[in-house]
Amino acid sequence: MIVWLCEGCGCELKQEDKPEECPLCRRSDATFMKMDRKDPDKEEKDIQKKYDKVVEKLEKYTKDCEPEDLKYSVED
């Protein structure tokens, strides 16, 4: 499996072609490092399913909340 790692924010993208922009930090000038990873085995897939269920439950808690303004730690 081919994974592209954004060197700006560390986002990992599982795709064959090099991305044009990072979907996380939205930098079109981001540099990506190509990495080869082994395909996940059954145990890793089971863990991922459990993780996805937990994230889904957490998202239900924030469903009706007002979105927060994201700020970097150097901003006031």
C-alpha positions as CSV (number, residue, x, y, z in Angstrom):
1,M,0.0,0.0,0.0
2,I,1.3,3.4,-0.9
3,V,1.0,6.2,1.7
4,W,1.9,9.9,1.1
5,L,3.0,11.8,4.2
6,C,2.6,15.6,4.2
7,E,5.8,17.0,5.6
8,G,4.0,20.1,6.8
9,C,1.4,18.6,9.1
10,G,2.0,14.9,9.1
11,C,-1.3,13.9,7.4
12,E,-1.2,10.5,5.8
13,L,-3.0,9.9,2.5
14,K,-3.5,6.3,1.2
15,Q,-3.5,6.7,-2.6
16,E,-1.5,5.7,-5.6
17,D,-0.8,9.2,-7.1
18,K,1.0,12.1,-5.4
19,P,-1.6,14.5,-4.0
20,E,-1.8,18.0,-5.3
21,E,-2.7,19.6,-2.0
22,C,-3.0,18.4,1.6
23,P,-6.6,18.0,2.7
24,L,-5.7,18.7,6.3
25,C,-3.5,21.8,6.2
26,R,-4.8,22.9,2.8
27,R,-1.3,23.8,1.5
28,S,-1.0,23.6,-2.2
29,D,2.8,23.9,-1.9
30,A,3.0,21.1,0.6
31,T,5.8,18.5,0.0
32,F,4.9,14.8,0.3
33,M,7.1,11.9,1.2
34,K,6.2,8.5,-0.5
35,M,6.2,5.5,1.8
36,D,5.3,1.8,1.3
37,R,3.4,0.1,4.0
38,K,2.2,-3.5,4.4
39,D,-1.5,-4.0,4.0
40,P,-3.3,-4.3,7.3
41,D,-4.0,-7.8,8.6
42,K,-7.3,-9.0,10.2
43,E,-6.4,-7.8,13.7
44,E,-5.5,-4.3,12.5
45,K,-8.8,-4.1,10.6
46,D,-10.7,-5.1,13.7
47,I,-9.0,-2.5,15.7
48,Q,-9.8,0.1,13.0
49,K,-13.5,-0.8,13.1
50,K,-13.5,-0.3,16.9
51,Y,-11.8,3.0,16.6
52,D,-14.3,4.2,14.0
53,K,-17.2,3.3,16.3
54,V,-15.6,5.3,19.1
55,V,-15.1,8.3,16.9
56,E,-18.7,8.0,15.7
57,K,-19.9,8.1,19.3
58,L,-17.7,11.1,20.1
59,E,-19.1,13.0,17.1
60,K,-22.6,12.5,18.4
61,Y,-21.7,14.4,21.6
62,T,-20.6,17.5,19.5
63,K,-23.4,17.2,17.0
64,D,-25.5,20.2,18.2
65,C,-22.5,22.3,19.5
66,E,-21.4,25.5,18.0
67,P,-18.2,25.2,16.1
68,E,-15.1,26.5,17.8
69,D,-12.7,28.9,16.1
70,L,-9.4,27.2,15.5
71,K,-6.4,29.1,16.5
72,Y,-2.7,28.3,16.5
73,S,-0.9,28.5,19.8
74,V,1.1,31.6,18.7
75,E,-2.1,33.6,18.0
76,D,-3.9,35.7,20.6
